[in-house]
Amino acid sequence: MIVRDFNKLKNTDKSVSDARWNSVRMLLAEDGMGFSFHITTLEAGSEHTFHYKHHFESVYCISGKGSITDLATGETHEIKPGVMYALNDHDHHTLRSEEELVMACCFNPPITGNEVHREDGSYAPAEENA
Amino acid sequence: MIVRDFNKLKNTDKSVSDARWNSVRMLLAEDGMGFSFHITTLEAGSEHTFHYKHHFESVYCISGKGSITDLATGETHEIKPGVMYALNDHDHHTLRSEEELVMACCFNPPITGNEVHREDGSYAPAEENA
């Protein structure tokens, strides 16, 4: 059994920050669960465009307020506590936070922890980060 | 892109209750993500013994207070907001809530939605619920 505390991990190298977001990696590929699990915080008033071409991701809103736009359809959905979006079609999307968003994220295949967002908003396929 | 709201799903057949717990299935096997994702609520003062012999599960505490005991080692860990446990060894465990616990749960392989807890605390292997 693995037991980890977000409030401890956020002060370690399991906490990764980039342009106006932070992600605490609670579970990574090395943990052998077959998925990774992260708590991601997006600063109030920030906007993020991602395109996980090689991963499925689900994102559940724990707190905050914002919206997500599906860039293929132009459709925008409200994000508030209790709302989850799942990128089951590797959807190219823009996420906006009106208030700081705290999100619980699952990735399949699991993130190794070494990925960086590439210019196209994707992470490299799992085999390139192994 | 799938977008779902816990506060709407909790009044549908995606909300499953058993002895002093409720689980809202936000993502199931049929969604094709390779994992399932549930928001599970455990009543204050309840105790639950589970043994997912055929699944990996991670559980992140969004709110509430309780504890988990690893029945193989006898070790008990505090559960509070920000704490996650991951049953990476299909760990037989007892979960107790002092205050109502709201937990974000990921299962691999994904739950189909047709499982019931068997007498030994497990769910049947995925192929038996397909």
Interface residues (C-beta under 8 A of the other chain):
Chain A: M1 I2 V3 R4 D5 F6 N7 M26 L27 D31 G32 M33 G34 F35 F37 I39 F56 S58 Y60 I62 I68 D70 H77 G82 V83 M84 Y85 A86 L87 N88 D89 D91 H93 A104 C106 N108
Chain B: M1 I2 V3 R4 D5 F6 N7 M26 L27 D31 G32 M33 G34 F35 F37 I39 F56 S58 Y60 I62 I68 D70 H77 G82 V83 M84 Y85 A86 L87 N88 D89 D91 H93 A104 C106 N108
